[in-house]
Amino acid sequence: MTDDDRRTRSGEIGPTERLAMNRTGSFDWDLDTGTIDVDEAGLLVFGLEPDRFDGRPASLVHRLDPEERSRLEAVIRGAITSGESSYTAHFRIERDDGTPQWTHVQARILRTADRMAHRIVGIVRDTTAEVTHSAFVLELEKRREVQTSIVERTTHALSRAVTVDDVTAALTGPGGLARLGADGLALGLVENGSLNVIALSGESLDVLDVFRNRRLERGLPLAEAVLSGRPRFVPSFSSLGRDFPELAPYLERLRFKSACYLPLVAQARTLGGMALFYRRRSSFNADERNLLLGLAAIVSQSLQRAILFDEERELATGLQATMLPRRIPAISGGEIAVRYHAAWSGREVGGDWYDVIPLPRDRVGVVVGDVQGHDTHAAAIMGQLRIALRAYAGEGHAPSTVLARASRFLAELDTNRFATCTYAQVDLGTGTVRAVRAGHLGPLIRHTDGRVGQPKLRGGLPLGLATVFGDEEFPETRLDLVPGETLVLYTDGLVEQPDSDIETGLEALSAAMSSGPPQAEALADHLSEQLWERWGSGDDVALLVLRRSPDPGTPRAPRIHQYIHQADPQGLSDARAAVGQALRDWNMSELADDAELLTGELLVNVLLHTEGGAVLTLEVLPEPVRRVRLSVQDRSSAWPRRRTPGEAATSGRGLLLLDALASRWGVEPRGEGKAVWCEIGPAPVPAAAEPPGRG
């Protein structure tokens, strides 16, 4: 029972007070006479004494603000003229003490037979308590909606954070402070007995840079919160300066009026602390404190996951790094660059690898490969397989034998994993490349004119599977690198993407190679920059770039080298054009036409009658009278034969053309094949014949 109930029963409250407590009265308004009859309770609602009311409507509403009065009159007039039978209105009256009172009128309009209004009867109520309660409820709901939005948006942003850097970006990046409902933020992590502030976000907070890395000890509010495990709510910065004198000189430069310092704890482990700053003063009521503690819990959980991920990632990448060669040996006659990109997927690292192996007789072995799977087991197998393949290659075995033994080794590891790879032995002195591949992508070659070719390497089964299925055949393919050309080996992560075929990736890689610089290191950097989006696809990437040193000759005796593939008709046309352009650039344009014609004849003979491509060399002989020397090298041991073609013959005139246009020509043995050469220009001093050509 309330005090008012007890006072009513005891008779302490009189009739007038009871009417006031009831706050509901009635009225009867005679429109014909213009008078209104209001009972005592109704008059008290309007703030009038019964003995001072004259019965006029104007006297009843004289306390209303003019705007409120006009609005009430408009409601009544509209109801009367529109033929309605009732109306309701809410309006505000100012009480004697100046406080507002909300009043509600509910009335019925009585009309004559001809629909003319002649009387209005109704009730009037003091609804201040109802309106105030409703406003309070609305404000409370609004605050709760804001708090719910803060929690939902923060949770959503942090749900996508994987690393500690991701968490920091979610809190301090675009919209981060707005999601938290704050104007500034400081985030610190406990590391080796120190509190390292890893993020400061908000206008003027840069003045706190001096506190970024401090021993975790008392003296600063964030450290206090971390050490005590209790939040600290600061409604006014003046108290903060008194409690923390070291911080006091900086507070005047901060454009904030209140702050809270929250420990970040997850599973009983103190991770760090978070400070939120506000430009407005805040008393931090119970709802606000609960919200801030909830935000601290959300951030703590996200940081715990991120720290664990970073630790696992460091462990996995460390293991992977120990399996790869620590340094690349220097080579003679060329340059090598390697790049490795580790995919970001926690412990799920890949088994991609590369290696550069010094070989007997000044050769070098290069390999890239990929062990099946994306876990630490794949990385461990990769390390063992790399070492084994390196050992087999170092013993001087042929490339096919190296892969056969590597396949046998992997099968004997008693694992279900297989591996793909491409391995090549390179002689940079001669440019000879002997390449094999086991279920892997073939290499690309960038020619000296910037064109990119994709040699067709015959391949065998992946390592391990080849032994299981009893097919350890890895056929070799002979390639030739002319001076200045570049061989590129890579793993599939560089060219494969979800929802995209591999040909699209190869085209992108070829375009990037063609547009890049010629030097190995610069080209490797260029490919990294151009294809970084593909490298973000979640797969590891190994890249190896091997360039044979260019042979520019000398100003007196310049030269060019070019490789022409057998199945590349456009390459023949490009070679002829390159010869003509080179001679014009060397101020020997008078020899360009003959040189282009002989280039075509020599190359066509090779491409038609041998099983491989050809290496074209054009050089100027540094003699008192400059002459041009053309040489076309192939891998066939069959030497050209003179023939006497009939009038209707369509071939057999190549050597006759050489006799007619060249000052001399000949054939020389070259390792596994031969070179047919000719010289154009003034005849040299007579010398001994060089059969079977003309000397």
Secondary structure by P-SEA (a helix, b strand, c coil): ccaaaaaaaaccccaaaaaaaaccccccccccccbbbbcaaaaaaacccccccccccccccccccaaaaaaaaaaaaaaaaaccccccccccccccccbbbbbbbbbbbbbcccccccccccccccaaaaaaaaaaaaaaaaaaaaaaaaaaaaaaaacccccaaaaaaaacccccccccccccbbbbbbccccccccccccccccccccccccccccccaaaaaaaacbbbbbccaaaaaaacccccccccccccccbbbbbbbcccccccbbbbbbcccccccaaaaaaaaaaaaaaaaaaaaaaaaaaaaaaaaaaaaaacccbbbbbccbbbbbbbbbccccccccccccccccccccbbbbbccccccccaaaaaaaaaaaaaaaaaaaacccaaaaaaaaaaaaaaccccccccbbbbbbcccccbbbbbbccbbbbbbbccccbbbbccccccccaaaaaaacccbbbbbbbbbcccbbbbbbcccccccccccaaaaaaaaaaaaaaccccaaaaaaaaaaaccccccccbbbbbbbbbcccccccccccbbbbbbbcccaaaaaaaaaaaaaaaaaaccccaaaaaaaaaaaaaaaaaccccbbbbbbbbbccccbbbbbbbbbccccbbbbbbbccccccccaaaaaaaaccccccccccccccccccccccccccccccccccc
